[in-house]
Amino acid sequence: MQRLYRKRIVLGVGGGIAAYKSAELVRRLRDQGADVHVVMTRGGREFITPLTLQALSGHPVHLDLLDPAAEAAMGHIELAKWADLVLIAPATADIMARLAQGVADDLLSTLVLATDAQVALAPAMNQAMWRDAATQANAETLAKRGYHLFGPAAGSQACGDVGPGRMLEADELAQRAADCFQWQALTGKHVLITAGPTQENIDPVRYITNHSSGKMGFALAEAAVEAGAKVTLVTGPVHLPTPDRVNRIDVVSARDMLAACEAAMPCDLLIASAAVADYRPEVVAPQKMKKDPTTGDGLLLQLVRNPDILATIAGRADRPFSVGFAAETEHLLDYAARKLKDKNLDLIVANDVANPTIGFNSEENAITVIDRALQASPFAQTSKSKIARQLVAFIAERLART
Ligand SMILES: Cc1cc2nc3c(=O)[nH]c(=O)nc-3n(C[C@H](O)[C@H](O)[C@H](O)COP(=O)(O)O)c2cc1C
């Protein structure tokens, strides 16, 4: 299993003698499925050439902060946002001191300040440098701030000394990097997610739809990718950018959505967060409907039932682990539990759309997940992206039990 499948790692290479091991480290990270961009300090370049690391990583190496061409290609902020993990190996005494102080005087230190990603340091230095009170204080400060410290190991050193300060070997560093991602839970799984509303045409200019924004489904797609899944996102008409590494399929009506879901099968997990129209006009008028003086002030639209996407997929012989959403304005938990049973689902996510601070079109959500034993697990109100991560972790844990 590739433990770093699709993970994005910025590898910072400092000016230590152990920089020669970074070449091997790039290979080990890539063996585990990671995409690696290398950033080198000025010191790092004295020990190993950017050309070597470019060839091994498959990307140009990032060297300077104040370089207009590099900024135009993939600037420091972009790189900081791109990363799932910044791993600095070797982390010199100098880099650790600068990071502990929040200094931003080169590309690597600046992007560490700018990133929301996890940061891991593999210290590598002479044993006396490592033991020095300043380095120890810096290591403690950085660890307290949540940086991961990988090593150092003790043993014989390049300078002839014996003691602590050796950089961990590439294999161990790659494994430690993988340990940073608790979410290996969906690695190798194909996850099908539906999102957004559907539109059901009345005539060429009018349609029936609902207030679903697709935000929850898109956040779930992002969280599932982070958890290592291959994600197919079937979405109704929404105004949202496609999350990275997600295979997005745009549809309009409920029947389109069902066809796209069936075409995307087989999958291991279905999360149906789309607000699918239950009914559609029986007949779609071929021309724009005009006001009809013979019908007075009223207009009757004959509606027919749409196919039930969730029940159809959950009823297949090759059914995936099936998770539905129940967006309700009243009797939330009762209706959700009934839907779980009627549609043969594994889990249902109850969503109170009567509350304007959560649900449709809002940035936040609060949900309750109900399982087949009718056990309810509430998730407190927070951003949709955080709820999505919590929910994906919960579902993955239940999926693993099957
Ligand atoms: C031959 C040689 C080997 C060095 N090895 C290390 C080392 O292993 N660890 C370390 O922290 N500094 C080492 N240094 C000192 C760093 O290169 C120096 O502190 C430099 O400013 C680090 O820059 P950087 O951290 O920005 O890459 C070494 C210096 C020389 C000349």
The ligand as an SDF file (V2000), in Angstrom:
LIG
                    3D

 31 33  0  0  0  0  0  0  0  0999 V2000
   31.1180   21.0580    5.6510 C   0  0  0  0  0  0  0  0  0  0  0  0
   29.9730   21.6360    6.4500 C   0  0  0  0  0  0  0  0  0  0  0  0
   29.0430   20.8170    6.9870 C   0  0  0  0  0  0  0  0  0  0  0  0
   27.9840   21.3170    7.7450 C   0  0  0  0  0  0  0  0  0  0  0  0
   27.0840   20.4700    8.2680 N   0  0  0  0  0  0  0  0  0  0  0  0
   26.0830   20.9410    9.0320 C   0  0  0  0  0  0  0  0  0  0  0  0
   25.1380   20.0670    9.5890 C   0  0  0  0  0  0  0  0  0  0  0  0
   25.1810   18.8530    9.4040 O   0  0  0  0  0  0  0  0  0  0  0  0
   24.1500   20.5840   10.3490 N   0  0  0  0  0  0  0  0  0  0  0  0
   24.0630   21.9230   10.5830 C   0  0  0  0  0  0  0  0  0  0  0  0
   23.1370   22.3200   11.2950 O   0  0  0  0  0  0  0  0  0  0  0  0
   24.9420   22.7840   10.0400 N   0  0  0  0  0  0  0  0  0  0  0  0
   25.9350   22.3440    9.2690 C   0  0  0  0  0  0  0  0  0  0  0  0
   26.8470   23.2050    8.7340 N   0  0  0  0  0  0  0  0  0  0  0  0
   26.6560   24.6600    8.9410 C   0  0  0  0  0  0  0  0  0  0  0  0
   25.5860   25.1900    8.0060 C   0  0  0  0  0  0  0  0  0  0  0  0
   25.9110   24.9310    6.6620 O   0  0  0  0  0  0  0  0  0  0  0  0
   25.3760   26.6870    8.2260 C   0  0  0  0  0  0  0  0  0  0  0  0
   24.8730   26.9000    9.5310 O   0  0  0  0  0  0  0  0  0  0  0  0
   24.4520   27.2910    7.2030 C   0  0  0  0  0  0  0  0  0  0  0  0
   24.2520   28.6740    7.5340 O   0  0  0  0  0  0  0  0  0  0  0  0
   23.1090   26.6120    7.1770 C   0  0  0  0  0  0  0  0  0  0  0  0
   22.2610   27.2510    6.2750 O   0  0  0  0  0  0  0  0  0  0  0  0
   20.7460   26.8160    6.0940 P   0  0  0  0  0  0  0  0  0  0  0  0
   20.3020   26.3060    7.3840 O   0  0  0  0  0  0  0  0  0  0  0  0
   20.0330   28.0180    5.6400 O   0  0  0  0  0  0  0  0  0  0  0  0
   20.7480   25.7610    5.0560 O   0  0  0  0  0  0  0  0  0  0  0  0
   27.9150   22.7100    7.9700 C   0  0  0  0  0  0  0  0  0  0  0  0
   28.8410   23.5600    7.4040 C   0  0  0  0  0  0  0  0  0  0  0  0
   29.8880   23.0240    6.6730 C   0  0  0  0  0  0  0  0  0  0  0  0
   30.9200   23.9680    6.0780 C   0  0  0  0  0  0  0  0  0  0  0  0
  1  2  1  0
  2  3  1  0
  2 30  2  0
  3  4  2  0
  4  5  1  0
  4 28  1  0
  5  6  2  0
  6  7  1  0
  6 13  1  0
  7  8  2  0
  7  9  1  0
  9 10  1  0
 10 11  2  0
 10 12  1  0
 12 13  2  0
 13 14  1  0
 14 15  1  0
 14 28  1  0
 15 16  1  0
 16 17  1  0
 16 18  1  0
 18 19  1  0
 18 20  1  0
 20 21  1  0
 20 22  1  0
 22 23  1  0
 23 24  1  0
 24 25  2  0
 24 26  1  0
 24 27  1  0
 28 29  2  0
 29 30  1  0
 30 31  1  0
M  END
$$$$
